[in-house]
């Protein structure tokens, strides 16, 4: 899909825009820090457990989930 029209964004590196608004810069900075701290674990390549859970949930939604036993 990367080279098809409409899918150019797949060639870009992963990015997230976090914004905050409040009465003071200090409060905005605090809100941004909280946002970054919540997002960073999801962007980590070490987070295979989260990915696994998300794929299971997606399979359940799609009706394609097959439970496998771990031996």
Order of alpha helices (4+ residues) and beta strands (2+ residues): alpha-alpha
